[in-house]
Amino acid sequence: MGQEIIPQWRHATVIYVSDDLGKSWQRGDMLDYGVGKHDHAGSIEGSVIERKDGSLYLLLRTESGYLWEAVSGDGLKWSGLKPSPIPSVTCCPQLARLADGRMALLWNAPPRHLPTNGKSRAELSLAFSDDEARTWSKPIVVAANFTPRGQVSYPYLYERRPGELWITSMGGGLRMKIMEGDVAGGEIPIFKPEAAPEPRPNGIFMLGDSTTAPRPGAVRKVYAERVDDALQSSGSGLAVYNAGLGGNTTREARERLEHDVLRYKPRVIVMQFGINDSAVDVWKTPPATEPRVPLHEYLDNLRAMIAMSQQAKVRVILMTTNPLRWTPRLKSMYGKAPYDPTAEDGFDALHLAAYNEALGKLAKELQVPLVDVRAAYPGFAVKHGTTIDGLLSDGMHPNDLGHQLVSELLLPVVREAAR
């Protein structure tokens, strides 16, 4: 079983069959479930098992929230590619035949405490089928890792002797033995995360969009965490709180400023917006032709938020955005007029550069400190032997090195504002 990256920029599964013990191979049908445009999208990482009637049954990882299934009589021609009834996050399943004739399935179902989460691999489930994968028993969670970004994934099941199951996983390093008869005797309790404590007065709030918000799995530590670590390591009593929210423009931030930030009586607010405000959503039907938030409204929203903060005796720091660079995924969404997909900064130069320039003028007019993240990117990239692309995880969001840059620039300004 193999995977190919198709022109739509996603994976599709192809199964190869040999009838001469591997001396030669025949290529079977391509299995593409038709959704997704990024490096881990598509129908991938499948598991196949032979049914008692000689047919083959296949389960595939997808991003649909379910494993997808298909069947074949010879391994070359596949039919019935469709969603199975098995909920799953984006990770691979593993099928196995047991000594008693039943099938077993190991996979990462959505964690019970986060049933709508399509990515968490915190829980590993086991189920059985006695009708050749047409129906499955109630899944039992046999292993879990509830630490931050913890996982128990890419599993393997080996029946050492009838009824004795050995289960391992590549993700999380699981090594366990369980007797089949004990599986139904109970399971790991549903995880109950501790409620985050309410922010204390005199805190420092980072208010922004997805370039500010936590990004589990993509970034180890965003700049809010890095600034907090630096303050705590120096003995400061100041606490940093992350009020970033993916997709936000200044319009949404203005609406939530009081509830999400000001009511906690902060000492300092750091504001970073512009990428979403300046975006022209050419991927919509019909395509947009203007930014989501016009420049004049962007500035009006910032003026209002600064005034509200200062009225509450809170100091404000403004930050320019990081620069953007094209990736295949971004080009597939935004690579059309009025954007220029042939220019390195074509996703950036259309409007975002002007928004950042206007932000600098606003900061000077209102005498508010400005951290110019955008201007620092080229020099920081050279210093670390990389490029602007090398500071971004996907052409739009900073990676860990990009967040290190922001924290290094921001930390002394925060310390000065908090005095």
C-alpha positions in Angstrom: 0.0 0.0 0.0 1.4 3.4 -1.0 0.5 7.0 -1.2 0.9 9.5 -4.0 0.6 13.3 -4.0 -1.8 14.2 -6.7 -2.0 17.6 -8.5 -4.8 18.8 -6.2 -2.1 18.8 -3.5 -3.3 16.0 -1.4 -2.5 12.3 -0.9 -4.3 9.4 -2.6 -3.8 5.8 -1.7 -2.6 3.2 -4.3 -2.4 -0.5 -3.5 0.1 -2.7 -5.4 -0.4 -6.5 -5.7 2.2 -9.3 -6.3 1.3 -12.9 -7.3 5.0 -14.0 -7.5 6.3 -13.3 -4.0 7.3 -9.8 -4.7 9.3 -10.3 -8.0 6.8 -8.1 -9.8 4.0 -5.8 -8.9 0.7 -4.7 -10.4 -0.7 -1.2 -9.6 -4.3 -1.1 -8.5 -6.9 1.7 -8.5 -6.1 5.1 -7.0 -8.3 5.8 -3.9 -8.9 9.6 -3.6 -11.7 10.8 -1.4 -11.6 14.2 -3.1 -11.1 16.5 -0.2 -8.1 18.6 1.1 -5.3 20.7 -0.1 -2.2 20.4 2.1 0.7 18.1 2.9 -1.3 15.6 5.1 -4.7 15.9 3.3 -6.4 13.2 1.4 -7.1 9.5 1.9 -3.9 8.1 3.5 -2.3 5.7 5.9 -4.7 2.8 5.4 -5.0 -0.7 6.9 -6.3 -3.6 4.9 -7.5 -7.1 6.0 -8.7 -10.2 4.2 -12.3 -11.2 4.8 -13.3 -14.9 5.2 -14.8 -14.8 1.7 -11.5 -13.8 0.2 -12.4 -10.2 -0.4 -10.3 -7.3 1.0 -11.5 -4.6 3.3 -9.7 -1.3 3.6 -10.0 1.6 6.1 -8.3 4.9 5.3 -7.4 8.0 7.4 -9.1 11.2 6.3 -9.9 14.6 7.6 -13.7 14.0 7.4 -14.1 13.0 11.0 -14.5 9.3 9.9 -12.4 6.5 8.6 -13.3 5.8 5.0 -13.8 2.2 3.7 -13.5 0.4 0.4 -13.6 -3.3 -0.7 -11.9 -5.3 -3.4 -12.0 -8.8 -4.8 -8.4 -8.9 -6.1 -6.6 -5.9 -4.6 -6.5 -4.1 -7.9 -10.1 -3.0 -8.5 -11.6 -1.2 -5.5 -15.2 -0.2 -5.1 -17.6 1.4 -2.5 -15.2 4.2 -1.3 -17.3 5.9 1.3 -17.4 7.1 4.9 -17.4 4.2 7.3 -19.6 4.6 10.5 -16.3 4.8 12.6 -15.6 8.3 14.0 -11.9 9.1 13.8 -9.4 11.9 14.2 -6.7 12.4 11.5 -4.6 9.4 12.2 -4.2 5.9 10.9 -6.2 2.8 11.9 -4.9 -0.8 12.3 -6.9 -3.9 11.6 -5.9 -7.4 12.8 -7.4 -10.9 12.6 -7.6 -12.7 16.0 -7.2 -16.4 16.7 -11.0 -16.7 17.4 -11.8 -15.5 13.9 -12.9 -12.0 14.9 -11.4 -8.8 13.6 -9.9 -6.2 15.9 -9.5 -2.5 15.2 -7.2 0.0 16.9 -7.6 3.7 16.2 -7.8 7.2 17.6 -11.5 8.0 18.0 -12.2 11.7 19.0 -11.4 11.9 22.7 -14.5 11.6 24.8 -13.9 15.0 26.6 -13.4 16.7 23.2 -15.9 14.9 20.9 -15.6 17.6 18.2 -11.8 17.6 18.1 -10.6 16.1 14.9 -6.9 16.1 15.7 -6.3 15.0 19.3 -4.7 11.6 19.5 -4.9 11.4 23.2 -7.1 8.3 23.4 -6.5 4.9 21.7 -9.6 2.8 21.2 -10.1 -0.9 20.6 -13.2 -2.5 19.0 -14.1 -6.0 17.6 -16.2 -7.3 14.7 -17.7 -10.8 14.4 -19.3 -10.1 11.0 -16.3 -9.2 8.9 -16.2 -5.4 9.6 -19.9 -4.8 8.8 -20.5 -3.8 12.4 -18.2 -3.2 15.4 -18.5 -3.5 19.2 -18.6 -0.5 21.4 -15.1 1.0 21.4 -13.1 0.8 24.6 -10.4 3.3 25.4 -7.4 1.1 26.3 -4.7 3.7 26.5 -4.5 7.5 26.8 -2.1 10.3 27.2 -3.7 13.6 28.5 -0.5 15.6 28.9 -0.3 18.7 26.7 0.0 17.6 23.1 0.2 14.0 24.4 -0.7 11.2 22.0 -1.1 7.4 21.7 -1.1 6.9 18.0 0.2 4.9 15.0 -0.8 1.7 16.9 0.1 -2.0 16.3 -1.7 -5.1 17.7 0.0 -8.5 18.0 -1.8 -11.5 19.4 1.0 -13.4 21.1 -1.2 -16.3 22.1 -5.0 -16.7 21.8 -6.6 -14.0 23.9 -3.4 -12.2 24.9 -3.0 -8.9 23.0 0.2 -6.9 22.9 -0.4 -3.3 21.8 2.3 -0.8 20.9 2.3 2.6 19.4 4.9 4.8 17.6 3.3 8.0 18.8 3.6 8.1 22.6 5.7 4.9 22.9 2.9 2.7 24.3 3.9 -0.9 25.3 1.1 -2.9 26.9 -0.3 -6.4 27.3 -4.0 -7.0 27.8 -6.2 -10.1 27.9 -9.0 -10.0 25.5 -11.5 -11.1 28.1 -10.6 -8.1 30.3 -11.3 -5.5 27.6 -15.0 -5.2 28.5 -14.3 -5.0 32.2 -13.8 -1.2 32.2 -12.0 1.6 30.5 -9.9 4.6 31.3 -12.2 7.3 32.9 -13.2 10.3 30.8 -10.6 13.1 31.3 -11.7 16.2 33.1 -9.3 19.1 32.4 -8.8 21.5 35.2 -10.5 24.8 34.5 -8.0 27.5 33.7 -7.8 30.0 36.6 -9.2 33.5 35.8 -6.6 36.1 35.0 -5.3 38.1 37.9 -5.4 41.9 37.9 -2.3 43.7 36.6 -1.6 41.0 34.0 -0.2 41.4 30.5 -2.6 40.4 27.7 -1.6 39.5 24.2 -4.6 40.4 22.0 -4.5 39.2 18.4 -5.5 36.6 15.8 -4.1 33.1 15.0 -0.6 34.4 14.8 -1.0 35.2 18.5 -3.2 32.4 19.7 -1.8 29.0 20.9 -1.2 26.6 18.0 -0.8 23.1 19.6 0.9 20.6 17.3 2.2 23.4 15.0 4.2 25.5 17.4 5.8 24.4 20.7 5.6 27.9 22.3 4.0 31.0 21.0 5.4 34.4 21.9 3.0 34.9 24.8 4.4 31.8 26.5 7.9 32.8 25.7 7.5 36.3 27.2 5.8 34.7 30.2 8.7 32.3 30.7 11.3 35.1 30.5 9.4 37.2 33.0 9.0 34.3 35.5 12.7 33.3 35.1 13.7 36.8 36.1 11.6 36.7 39.2 8.9 39.0 37.9 5.4 38.8 39.4 3.8 39.7 36.1 1.6 37.1 34.4 1.0 36.9 30.7 -2.4 35.9 29.3 -3.1 34.9 25.7 -6.2 36.5 24.2 -5.5 35.6 20.6 -8.3 34.2 18.6 -8.0 32.6 15.2 -9.7 34.5 12.3 -10.1 37.7 14.3 -10.0 41.1 12.7 -10.0 44.4 14.6 -13.8 44.4 14.2 -14.2 41.2 16.3 -11.5 42.3 18.7 -13.2 45.6 19.4 -16.4 43.7 20.2 -14.7 41.4 22.7 -12.1 43.7 24.2 -14.2 44.5 27.4 -15.3 40.9 28.0 -12.1 39.1 27.2 -9.5 41.6 28.5 -10.5 44.8 30.2 -12.7 43.3 32.8 -9.6 41.5 34.3 -8.0 44.9 34.9 -4.7 44.3 33.0 -1.7 46.5 33.3 -0.6 46.1 29.6 -2.3 45.1 26.4 -0.3 44.1 23.3 -2.3 44.4 20.1 -1.3 42.7 16.8 -3.8 42.7 13.9 -3.8 43.2 10.2 -3.5 39.9 8.3 -7.2 39.1 8.5 -8.3 42.7 8.2 -6.4 43.2 4.9 -7.2 39.8 3.3 -9.3 39.8 0.1 -11.2 36.6 0.1 -10.9 35.8 -3.6 -11.7 32.1 -2.8 -15.4 32.9 -2.0 -18.3 32.6 -4.4 -18.6 35.2 -5.8 -15.0 36.3 -5.1 -14.4 39.3 -2.8 -12.7 42.3 -4.3 -12.0 44.4 -1.2 -10.3 43.7 2.2 -12.4 42.1 4.9 -12.0 45.3 7.0 -11.3 48.5 5.0 -8.1 50.4 6.1 -10.1 53.3 7.5 -12.2 51.0 9.7 -9.1 49.1 10.7 -7.6 52.3 12.0 -10.9 53.4 13.6 -11.1 50.1 15.5 -7.6 50.4 16.8 -8.2 54.0 17.9 -11.3 52.9 19.7 -9.5 50.0 21.4 -6.6 52.1 22.4 -8.9 54.8 23.8 -11.0 52.2 25.8 -7.8 50.7 27.2 -6.2 54.1 28.2 -9.5 55.1 29.8 -9.2 52.0 32.0 -5.6 53.1 32.8 -4.1 50.3 30.7 -0.9 50.8 28.7 -1.0 49.7 25.1 1.7 48.3 22.8 1.1 47.9 19.1 2.9 45.3 16.9 3.1 45.1 13.1 2.3 41.7 11.6 4.8 39.2 10.2 5.3 39.2 6.5 3.6 36.5 4.4 4.9 34.2 1.7 3.2 32.0 -0.9 2.8 28.3 -0.3 0.9 25.8 -2.6 -2.0 25.9 -0.3 -2.2 29.7 -0.1 -1.8 30.0 -3.8 -4.7 27.5 -4.3 -6.9 29.8 -2.2 -5.6 33.3 -2.9 -3.5 33.0 -6.0 -5.7 35.0 -8.3 -6.3 38.7 -9.1 -6.0 41.1 -7.4 -3.2 39.1 -5.8 0.0 38.4 -7.8 0.9 34.7 -7.4 4.2 35.2 -9.4 5.7 37.7 -6.9 7.4 36.4 -3.8 5.6 38.9 -1.7 2.4 38.9 -3.8 0.2 37.8 -0.9 1.7 40.5 1.2 2.2 43.5 -1.0 -1.4 44.1 -2.1 -2.8 45.5 1.1 -1.0 44.2 4.2 2.0 46.3 3.6 -0.2 49.4 3.6 -2.0 48.4 6.8 1.3 47.9 8.6 2.6 51.3 7.3 -0.6 53.0 8.6 -0.2 51.2 11.9 3.2 52.8 12.3 1.8 56.3 11.7 -1.0 55.7 14.1 1.4 54.6 16.8 3.5 57.7 16.3 0.4 60.0 16.3 -1.0 58.5 19.5 2.5 58.1 21.1 2.0 54.4 21.7 5.0 52.0 21.6 5.3 50.1 18.4 7.2 46.7 18.0 8.0 46.4 14.3 8.0 42.7 13.8 7.7 43.0 10.1 10.8 45.0 9.7 12.9 42.6 11.8 12.1 39.5 9.8 14.9 39.8 7.1 17.7 40.5 9.5 16.6 37.9 12.0 16.4 35.3 9.2 19.9 36.1 8.0 21.2 35.9 11.6 19.8 32.4 11.9 20.9 31.2 8.5 17.5 31.0 7.0 14.9 33.0 4.9 11.6 34.7 5.7 10.0 31.4 4.7 12.1 29.7 7.3 10.4 31.7 10.0 6.9 30.7 8.9 5.2 27.4 9.4 2.8 27.7 6.4 3.5 31.0 4.7 1.2 32.8 7.1 1.9 31.8 10.7 5.2 32.1 12.5 7.0 28.9 13.4 8.9 28.5 16.7 11.8 30.5 15.4 9.4 33.2 14.2 7.8 33.3 17.7 11.2 33.6 19.2 11.8 36.7 17.1 8.6 38.3 18.4 9.3 37.5 22.0 12.9 38.9 21.8 11.6 42.1 20.3 8.6 42.4 22.6 10.1 41.5 26.0 12.0 44.7 26.7 9.1 46.9 25.6 6.7 44.9 27.9 9.1 45.4 30.8 9.3 49.1 30.2 5.5 49.5 29.8 4.9 47.4 33.0 7.1 49.6 35.2 
